Amino acid sequence: STLPVVLALLGLKLFLEHVLGFEGLIDFSDVGIILTSGVFLIGFLLAGTMADYKEAEKLPADLSCTLETIEEIFVLAATDRPALDLADLRREVLALTDAIRAWLMRRVSTPEVYAAMTRLSEVLQQLERAGAGPYASRAVPQLLMVRRCISRIDVIVRTGFLPPAYALLEVLIVMIISLMMIARFRSVIAESLLVPFVALVNIYMLRLIKDVDNPFDFKEGARDQSSGEVALFPLDEYRDRLAVRVDQRGDPMPGRS
């Protein structure tokens, strides 16, 4: 999707030179310091956003592992206290998993996913009243981990990496492209190669950095949004496994389904 813009800029440059006769105001060699500053700023922003991206990449797996640990605690509690309905306990975990998945896809609001976690904490209170207090105590830190992951995702989604740096980079890219339009080249071949190359690198990297800056930019009705979103398959696969175990009420252990 960046290529049409690049080709349009090349066409504009060739039109200015070969149709209007505009040969340029400065030599391309004089633009080197501006190109270097743009590359430096792109590298700085990319390093910062990639650090956050690598952290965000772990969060779906952390969520799925923590939810499955809560489920296993419920299995142990139901084994120790046969009066507890294991299928109902698993449905509560499934409801929270579905709420988190829907929140990531922007189908429910942030208060709703926190309400789903509150409902699971009420289930832990029921375990206390049923005499399974030790298991409820083991599940509380896991629920805290779920809250921590949700809070971290919410911060990543609602904040950007250094907006002033983005503004500076956008100004630099506009300057670079403008200078390419008024620069003189030694040959048409060099012009036809350098103008699209410089434009492609700068415009594409700006778009890539902005995409990577929000790795949870999912939208309704699509599983793979773009290369900049983190993979949700750990959470999806756990949800599928849990749904099977909810239907198989006679299976007491999570690993057997």
Sequence and secondary structure as in RCSB ss.txt:
>XXXX:A:sequence
STLPVVLALLGLKLFLEHVLGFEGLIDFSDVGIILTSGVFLIGFLLAGTMADYKEAEKLPADLSCTLETIEEIFV
LAATDRPALDLADLRREVLALTDAIRAWLMRRVSTPEVYAAMTRLSEVLQQLERAGAGPYASRAVPQLLMVRRCI
SRIDVIVRTGFLPPAYALLEVLIVMIISLMMIARFRSVIAESLLVPFVALVNIYMLRLIKDVDNPFDFKEGARDQ
SSGEVALFPLDEYRDRLAVRVDQRGDPMPGRS
>XXXX:A:secstr
  HHHHHHHHHHHHHHHHTS    SEEGGGGHHHHHHHHHHHHHHHHHHHHHHHHHHHHHHHHHHHHHHHHHHHH
HHHHH TTS HHHHHHHHHHHHHHHHHHHTTSS HHHHHHHHHHHHHHHHHHHHTT HHHHHHHHHHHHHHHHHH
HHHHHHHH  S HHHHHHHHHHHHHHHHHHHHEE SSHHHHHHHHHHHHHHHHHHHHHHHHHH TT   TT S  
 TTS   HHHHHHHHHHHHHHH TT  SGGG 
